[in-house]
Amino acid sequence: MIELDTRRQEIEKLLASAAKPDTLRIHHSMAKTYRDRVGQLIRGLADADGMEEAKEAQRAMAVAP
């Protein structure tokens, strides 16, 4: 237990001295894109013939544009 506590303290010191990550910046139109894709997914799921549209919307949401 003492060894684990010592290792934990070492890791905490390393993390405290590590460089802070850059600020995450999101493109200004990302919210609209997401809203459009969710709408497309909902429309596709509501209609039996729209399953392909729903699948495409789901795939599009899983990867970055």
C-alpha positions in Angstrom: 0.0 0.0 0.0 2.9 2.4 0.8 4.4 1.8 -2.6 1.1 2.4 -4.3 0.6 5.7 -2.4 4.1 6.8 -3.3 3.4 6.0 -6.9 0.1 7.9 -6.8 1.9 11.0 -5.4 4.5 10.8 -8.1 1.8 10.6 -10.8 -0.1 13.6 -9.2 3.1 15.7 -9.3 3.7 14.8 -13.0 0.1 15.7 -13.8 0.4 19.0 -11.9 3.5 20.0 -13.9 2.2 18.8 -17.3 1.3 21.3 -19.9 -2.4 22.2 -20.1 -4.2 21.0 -23.2 -5.3 23.6 -25.8 -8.8 25.0 -25.6 -11.2 23.0 -27.7 -12.7 25.1 -30.4 -15.9 24.1 -32.1 -16.9 25.4 -35.5 -19.7 27.9 -35.2 -22.0 25.9 -37.5 -21.6 22.6 -35.6 -24.8 23.0 -33.6 -26.8 23.5 -36.8 -25.1 20.5 -38.5 -25.9 18.3 -35.5 -29.5 19.6 -35.3 -30.0 18.8 -39.0 -28.5 15.3 -38.7 -30.7 14.5 -35.7 -33.8 15.8 -37.6 -32.8 13.6 -40.5 -32.4 10.6 -38.2 -35.8 11.2 -36.6 -37.5 11.6 -40.0 -35.9 8.4 -41.2 -36.9 6.4 -38.1 -40.5 7.6 -38.4 -40.9 6.3 -41.9 -40.4 2.6 -42.7 -39.2 3.6 -46.2 -36.7 6.1 -44.7 -34.5 3.5 -43.0 -31.6 4.2 -45.4 -31.8 7.9 -44.6 -31.8 7.1 -40.9 -28.8 4.8 -41.3 -26.9 7.5 -43.2 -27.7 10.1 -40.6 -26.5 7.8 -37.9 -23.2 7.2 -39.8 -22.8 10.9 -40.4 -23.1 11.6 -36.6 -20.5 9.0 -35.8 -17.7 10.7 -37.8 -16.5 14.2 -38.1 -17.7 16.0 -41.3 
